[in-house]
Amino acid sequence: MALVELIYVSTVTAPLSDEQLIELSRYCKSTNQLMGISGMLLYDGHHFMQVIEGEREHVERLYKKIQQDSRHSGVAALIVNDIARRNFARWSMGVIDLSKHASYRKVKNLRPHRRLPLSYKLLKSFRDHEMEFDERVRKSFG
């Protein structure tokens, strides 16, 4: 079974309340468990960045569904890579709201003792607001 990771960014159409974010997290976790998907979703109040890991067919199917979700627009894949192993194997979908201080620390302390995979570096760049978003992003996969 060949694994891939897909990392995308998007712009939220309206800010999510704490309750909406909790509901999104619950839905993602239950759906992803059934599909064998793992990953991490970061939310900063304006954008999402998500890492999705799993079998290519399942990741492609989920990404197409994500592109149709009305909670965000400008969904753009940054990276689609083959991976030897999952970086978020314990997370059917971790969701971190970067505006919450305690959750911010979770991202900071993921794996400081090891060389970080690219997905971690991108999540860190997103967290630290080191990325600029072009509203004319292309919608692509693979």
N, C-alpha and C positions, 0 to 999 in steps of 0.2 A: 504494500500500500504506500504510494508516493504521497508525501505531505507537502503542502504549500502554505505560505503565509501571504496574506494580502493585507496591505496597510492603506487605508483611505482617510481622507479628510472631507468634511462637509460643513455647511453653514446652516445653523438652526433657523427655522422659519419663525419661531417665537420661543422665548426663553421657557425652559421646563421648570415646573415647580418641583419641590422635593418629592411630593407624592407621585408626580408623573415620572420622575427619574427612577423611583423605587419600582413602579409598575413596569417600566421599560426593562429594568434590570431583571425582574422576575420573569418576564416574558422571554427575554434573550436567553437566560439560563435554562429554562425548561425546553425551549426550542433547540438550542445548541446541544444540549445533552443528547437529545434524540438523534441528531445528525452527526455526533462525534466531533463537534466544533469546540475549540477553546479560543481564548483571547482576552483582550482588554479594551475597554472603551473609556476614553477620557472626554470630559465635558467641561468647557470653561465658561459656559453661559452664552457663548456666541457660536462656538464650533464644536464638532466632534472630531476625534481622531480615534480610529479603531484598528486593532490588529486582530485578524481572523486567521486561525490555523486549523487545518484539517485536510481531508482528501480533496484533491482538486475539484472533482465533480460537486461535492457538497459546498465547498467554498464558493464556486461559481454560482450555484443555485442561490445561496444566501446573499451574495453580493447583488444579484439581479433584484432580489426582493428588497434589499436595503435601498437600492437606487429609486425604488417606487414609493418609499416611505415619505409621507407628507410632512413629517416633523423636521425635515431638512431638505436642502437643495444643494446644487453644485457638488454632488458626490463625485470625487475624483480619486482613482487608485493611484497611489504614489509608487507602490512597489508590489510586485507579485514574484515571489521567489520560491524555489524548491528548498525545503529544509530537511535536515536529517532527523531532527527531533524537535518537539514542541518547546517553546520558551514559556508558555503559559499553561502547561499541562494540568495544573490544579484548578484552573479557572474555566468553567464552562462559559462564563463571561464576567470578568471583573468589571465593575463600573465605578469610576472615581470622579467625583465632582470636585474640580480643582479649586472651587471657591470655598470649600470646607477645609479648614486647617488640618484636622487629623488625617483626612484622606490624602492631602498633599504630602504629608510625611510618608505615607505608604509608598508612593511612587519614588520618593527620594531614597528609600532604603530597600529597594527591591533586591539588588545583588551587588553591593559595592565592592565585594572582595574578588570578583571575577571579571574577566574581560567581557564587556557587555555586548550582546548581539545587536545588530542594526535596529531591530524593532524597539529595543529598550532605548537606544540613542535617539530615535525619532520621537518616542513618547516623552523623553526628557526634554527635547527641544520644544515640543508642543507645550509642555508644562511650563517651561521657562519663557514662553512667548518669544521664542527665537525664530518663529516662522511667520511669513506674510502670506496672506491668502488672496489669490487672484480670483475675482468674481467670474472670470471667463474660463474657468478650468474645464478641461475636456473630460468627458465621461468615457472611461475605457476600462477594459480588463484584459490582461494578457498580451 
